[in-house]
Amino acid sequence: MFRIADAIASITLAALLLLPLRPAAAGDSLYLTTEQYAPFNFDEGGEIRGLGADQVKEIMRRSGITYDMELLPWSRAIGLARDKPMTCVFTTAHTVDRDTQFKWVEPLLVERTLLVRAAGSGVEPADLAAATAYRTGTQTGDYTVELLQNAGFTKIDLARDLDLTLKKLLSGRVDLMAVSESFLHRLQDQDVAVEEVAVLYEQVFSVACSLQTPDAVVARMQKALTAMIADGTQSEILARYN
């Protein structure tokens, strides 16, 4: 099983700290893609914000790399980052299947992925194994599809986005929904009647860059993130979004 410790241990911290920060060359401009998925990333008055987006902007500021950032449907956002040079996608779950498809800058966040139900629905699986008998919703191309399949779920209902999946959950068209813990907190803050049923997985969320992105660019980004974690900047950003 892919472990959080393996992902973080893969970073050679001593080597990264020896890499100098230099001004970005013209060819270093990155295309950064993400999705509308609060509180990770979302549009607010024409500005992309969120606990992932704010970190990535600070990474780019510290590393001196020029960039463009765009909100896209998730399947397109991650597809571009998989295939296009000098392109990265965030906030991306570092899963087993994705591990060799990208170069990674991490961790932006370590958190749980949960199964939730509509409050009062009566859906009460005794454990994760029992939950596999229920219709479970998520969005096409989301990391939770892989997690559900690996956990033995076969009744997986795919929708184009999480908002549609949420509507299905609240209307009883699906029994359970797979979401990040941060997403659940956001729903509860908005008084959406959902509640936790079980823990599906504990997950590292990262910046995933195409394999054609130069190692030196990825290393500069990682150095910036490592420094942000060390000086408390990452914790301050996460605290903004509860």
C-alpha positions in Angstrom: 0.0 0.0 0.0 1.2 3.5 -0.8 2.1 5.2 2.5 2.4 8.9 3.4 5.8 8.3 4.9 7.1 6.9 1.6 5.9 10.0 -0.3 7.5 12.4 2.1 10.7 10.3 2.6 11.3 10.4 -1.1 12.3 14.1 -0.8 16.0 14.4 -0.4 15.9 17.4 1.9 19.6 18.0 2.3 20.1 18.1 -1.5 17.2 20.5 -2.0 18.6 23.0 0.6 21.8 23.2 -1.4 20.0 24.3 -4.6 20.3 28.1 -5.1 17.2 30.1 -6.0 17.8 32.0 -9.2 15.6 34.4 -11.2 13.3 32.5 -13.6 14.4 32.4 -17.3 11.8 33.1 -20.0 11.4 29.4 -20.7 10.6 28.6 -17.1 7.0 29.9 -17.1 4.6 27.3 -15.8 1.0 26.6 -16.6 -0.8 25.7 -13.3 -4.2 24.0 -13.5 -6.7 23.4 -10.7 -10.4 22.8 -10.1 -13.3 24.5 -8.3 -13.1 22.5 -5.0 -13.4 24.6 -1.9 -11.6 24.9 0.4 -8.7 23.6 -1.6 -9.1 25.9 -4.6 -12.0 28.2 -5.6 -12.9 31.4 -7.4 -13.5 34.5 -5.3 -14.2 37.7 -7.2 -12.1 36.5 -10.1 -9.2 35.4 -7.9 -8.2 31.8 -7.4 -7.9 31.2 -3.6 -7.9 28.3 -1.2 -5.6 26.4 1.1 -3.9 24.8 -2.0 -3.9 27.9 -4.2 -2.5 30.2 -1.6 0.4 27.8 -0.9 1.1 27.4 -4.6 1.2 31.2 -5.2 3.7 31.5 -2.3 5.8 28.6 -3.7 5.9 30.4 -7.0 6.8 33.8 -5.4 9.6 32.3 -3.4 11.0 30.2 -6.3 10.9 33.1 -8.7 9.1 31.1 -11.4 6.6 32.9 -13.6 3.3 31.2 -14.1 -0.3 31.3 -15.3 -3.1 29.7 -13.2 -6.5 28.5 -14.4 -9.6 26.8 -13.0 -10.7 23.9 -15.2 -12.9 20.8 -14.9 -10.8 18.3 -13.0 -10.4 15.7 -15.7 -9.1 18.4 -18.1 -6.9 20.0 -15.4 -5.1 16.7 -14.5 -5.0 15.6 -18.1 -3.1 18.7 -19.2 -0.7 18.3 -16.4 -0.1 14.7 -17.3 0.6 15.4 -21.0 1.8 19.0 -21.4 5.4 20.2 -20.7 5.9 22.8 -18.0 2.4 22.1 -16.6 1.4 21.3 -13.0 -1.9 20.5 -11.4 -3.0 21.0 -7.8 -4.3 20.2 -5.2 -3.6 16.6 -6.3 -3.9 13.4 -4.3 -0.6 11.4 -4.5 -2.0 7.9 -5.2 -0.3 4.7 -6.2 -1.7 4.9 -9.8 -0.5 8.5 -10.2 2.9 8.0 -8.6 4.9 7.4 -11.7 2.8 9.7 -14.0 4.1 13.0 -12.4 6.9 14.7 -10.7 5.7 15.7 -7.2 6.0 18.8 -4.9 4.7 17.9 -1.5 3.0 17.9 0.9 0.5 20.7 0.6 -1.7 18.9 3.0 -2.1 15.5 4.7 -5.6 14.6 5.6 -8.3 12.0 5.6 -10.7 11.0 2.9 -14.2 10.2 4.3 -17.4 8.5 3.4 -20.4 10.8 4.3 -24.2 10.3 4.2 -27.1 12.6 4.2 -28.1 13.3 7.8 -30.9 11.1 9.0 -30.7 8.9 5.9 -30.4 5.7 8.0 -27.4 4.5 6.0 -25.3 2.9 8.7 -22.6 0.5 7.5 -20.9 -1.3 10.4 -17.4 -0.8 8.9 -15.7 0.0 5.6 -16.2 -3.5 4.2 -20.0 -3.2 4.9 -20.0 0.2 3.2 -19.1 -1.4 -0.1 -22.7 -2.6 -0.5 -24.0 0.9 -0.8 -24.3 3.2 -3.9 -21.4 5.6 -3.5 -21.0 8.8 -5.4 -18.0 10.9 -6.6 -16.8 12.8 -9.6 -15.3 11.5 -12.8 -11.5 11.5 -12.7 -11.3 12.2 -9.0 -8.7 10.4 -6.9 -11.5 8.9 -4.8 -12.5 6.7 -7.7 -9.3 4.8 -7.3 -9.6 4.7 -3.5 -13.1 3.3 -3.7 -12.1 0.6 -6.3 -9.1 -0.4 -4.2 -11.4 -0.7 -1.2 -13.8 -3.1 -3.0 -16.6 -0.7 -3.9 -18.4 -1.7 -7.1 -21.5 0.5 -7.0 -19.7 3.7 -7.8 -21.8 6.5 -9.2 -19.8 9.0 -11.3 -21.0 12.6 -11.9 -19.3 15.5 -13.8 -18.6 17.4 -10.5 -19.0 17.2 -6.8 -21.9 19.6 -6.6 -24.0 17.1 -8.7 -22.8 14.2 -6.5 -23.9 16.2 -3.4 -27.3 16.8 -4.9 -27.6 13.0 -5.6 -26.7 12.3 -2.0 -29.2 14.7 -0.5 -31.9 13.5 -2.7 -31.3 9.8 -2.0 -30.0 8.9 -5.5 -26.8 7.7 -3.9 -26.3 6.4 -0.3 -22.7 7.6 0.4 -20.3 10.2 -1.0 -16.5 10.1 -0.9 -15.0 13.5 0.1 -11.9 15.1 1.7 -12.2 16.0 5.4 -11.7 19.7 4.5 -14.7 19.5 2.0 -16.9 18.0 4.7 -15.9 20.8 7.1 -16.9 23.3 4.5 -20.2 21.7 4.0 -20.9 21.6 7.7 -19.9 25.3 8.0 -22.6 26.0 5.4 -25.2 23.9 7.4 -25.4 21.2 4.7 -27.0 18.2 6.4 -24.2 15.6 5.9 -22.3 13.6 8.4 -19.3 11.3 8.5 -19.8 7.5 8.2 -16.3 6.0 7.8 -12.6 6.8 7.0 -11.8 5.7 3.5 -8.1 6.7 3.4 -5.4 9.0 4.8 -4.0 11.0 1.9 -1.1 13.3 0.9 -2.2 16.2 -1.4 0.5 17.7 -3.6 1.4 19.7 -6.7 1.8 17.2 -9.6 3.9 18.3 -12.6 4.3 16.7 -16.0 7.2 14.4 -16.5 8.4 16.8 -19.1 8.9 19.6 -16.5 12.6 20.0 -15.8 13.9 18.5 -12.5 15.5 21.9 -11.6 12.1 23.6 -11.8 10.4 21.0 -9.6 13.4 21.1 -7.1 13.0 24.9 -6.8 9.4 24.5 -6.0 10.0 21.8 -3.5 12.7 23.9 -1.8 10.2 26.8 -1.5 7.5 24.5 0.0 10.0 22.9 2.4 11.0 26.3 3.7 7.3 27.3 4.0 6.7 24.2 6.2 9.7 25.0 8.3 8.9 28.7 9.0 5.2 28.1 9.7 3.8 29.7 6.6 2.0 26.5 5.5 0.3 26.3 9.0 -0.8 29.9 8.7 -2.3 29.3 5.3 -4.1 26.2 6.4 -5.5 28.0 9.5 -7.1 30.6 7.2 -9.4 27.9 5.9 -10.2 26.1 9.2 
